[in-house]
Amino acid sequence: MDDDSIKKGFIQYTNVKDISRYTEARTVNVVGVISGVGEVTSLWLRTGETKKKRTITIADNSELPNGMSIDICFWGSDATDRDF
Protein backbone atom coordinates (compact mmCIF):
# COMPACT_ATOMS: atom_id res chain seq x y z
CA MET A 1 0.00 0.00 0.00
CA ASP A 2 1.41 3.41 -0.96
CA ASP A 3 1.63 6.15 1.64
CA ASP A 4 0.80 9.38 -0.19
CA SER A 5 2.09 11.44 2.75
CA ILE A 6 5.67 10.41 1.88
CA LYS A 7 7.09 12.54 -0.90
CA LYS A 8 8.61 10.62 -3.74
CA GLY A 9 12.06 11.79 -4.73
CA PHE A 10 13.42 12.26 -8.19
CA ILE A 11 17.13 12.45 -8.79
CA GLN A 12 18.36 13.69 -12.12
CA TYR A 13 21.73 12.29 -13.14
CA THR A 14 24.19 14.04 -15.44
CA ASN A 15 26.86 12.23 -17.40
CA VAL A 16 30.40 13.57 -17.41
CA LYS A 17 30.17 14.66 -21.06
CA ASP A 18 27.26 17.02 -20.32
CA ILE A 19 28.90 18.79 -17.36
CA SER A 20 30.91 21.01 -19.74
CA ARG A 21 27.65 22.41 -21.18
CA TYR A 22 26.70 24.18 -17.96
CA THR A 23 27.52 27.88 -18.02
CA GLU A 24 27.04 28.63 -14.33
CA ALA A 25 27.86 26.90 -11.05
CA ARG A 26 25.49 24.17 -9.96
CA THR A 27 25.36 20.88 -8.10
CA VAL A 28 25.06 17.77 -10.26
CA ASN A 29 24.64 14.06 -9.56
CA VAL A 30 27.01 11.88 -11.58
CA VAL A 31 27.10 8.11 -11.89
CA GLY A 32 30.56 6.82 -12.73
CA VAL A 33 33.56 5.03 -11.37
CA ILE A 34 36.54 6.44 -9.52
CA SER A 35 39.32 5.84 -12.01
CA GLY A 36 42.09 7.65 -10.16
CA VAL A 37 42.94 8.95 -6.70
CA GLY A 38 45.73 11.47 -6.27
CA GLU A 39 47.97 11.93 -3.28
CA VAL A 40 47.19 14.54 -0.64
CA THR A 41 49.24 17.65 -1.39
CA SER A 42 49.74 20.94 0.43
CA LEU A 43 49.21 24.24 -1.34
CA TRP A 44 50.40 27.63 -0.16
CA LEU A 45 47.66 30.26 -0.13
CA ARG A 46 48.17 33.98 -0.68
CA THR A 47 47.42 34.47 3.00
CA GLY A 48 50.52 32.45 3.88
CA GLU A 49 48.48 29.49 5.10
CA THR A 50 48.64 26.01 3.65
CA LYS A 51 45.66 23.94 2.60
CA LYS A 52 45.49 20.20 1.93
CA LYS A 53 44.13 19.08 -1.45
CA ARG A 54 43.39 15.73 -3.09
CA THR A 55 42.13 15.18 -6.64
CA ILE A 56 40.07 12.18 -7.71
CA THR A 57 39.07 11.30 -11.26
CA ILE A 58 35.56 10.07 -12.04
CA ALA A 59 34.91 8.39 -15.41
CA ASP A 60 31.85 7.18 -17.28
CA ASN A 61 31.02 5.85 -20.75
CA SER A 62 29.23 8.97 -22.05
CA GLU A 63 31.71 9.43 -24.91
CA LEU A 64 32.55 6.19 -26.66
CA PRO A 65 34.90 4.46 -27.36
CA ASN A 66 37.11 5.71 -24.50
CA GLY A 67 34.65 7.37 -22.15
CA MET A 68 34.93 10.75 -20.43
CA SER A 69 36.46 11.75 -17.11
CA ILE A 70 36.46 14.73 -14.79
CA ASP A 71 38.74 15.68 -11.92
CA ILE A 72 37.15 16.53 -8.56
CA CYS A 73 39.16 18.37 -5.88
CA PHE A 74 38.66 17.79 -2.18
CA TRP A 75 40.04 20.41 0.22
CA GLY A 76 41.01 20.47 3.89
CA SER A 77 39.67 17.65 6.04
CA ASP A 78 37.68 16.29 3.08
CA ALA A 79 41.04 15.63 1.39
CA THR A 80 42.61 13.92 4.38
CA ASP A 81 39.76 12.22 6.25
CA ARG A 82 38.07 10.36 3.39
CA ASP A 83 39.09 6.84 2.46
CA PHE A 84 38.87 6.53 -1.33
C-alpha positions, 0 to 999 in steps of 0.5 A, spaced: 500 500 500 502 506 498 503 512 503 501 518 499 504 522 505 511 520 503 514 525 498 517 521 492 524 523 490 526 524 483 534 524 482 536 527 475 543 524 473 548 528 469 553 524 465 560 527 465 560 529 457 554 534 459 557 537 465 561 542 460 555 544 457 553 548 464 555 555 463 554 557 471 555 553 477 550 548 480 550 541 483 550 535 479 549 528 480 554 523 476 554 516 476 561 513 474 567 510 477 573 512 480 578 511 475 584 515 479 585 517 486 591 522 487 595 523 493 594 529 498 598 535 497 599 541 500 598 548 497 600 555 499 595 560 499 596 567 498 594 568 506 601 564 507 596 558 510 597 552 507 591 547 505 590 540 503 588 538 497 586 531 493 584 530 486 580 524 484 578 522 477 571 520 475 569 516 469 563 514 465 562 511 458 558 517 455 563 518 450 565 512 446 569 508 445 574 511 450 569 514 455 569 521 459 572 523 465 572 529 470 577 531 476 574 533 482 578 536 488 577 535 495 580 540 500 582 540 507 579 535 512 575 532 506 582 531 502 585 527 508 579 524 512 576 520 506 578 513 504 577 513 497 
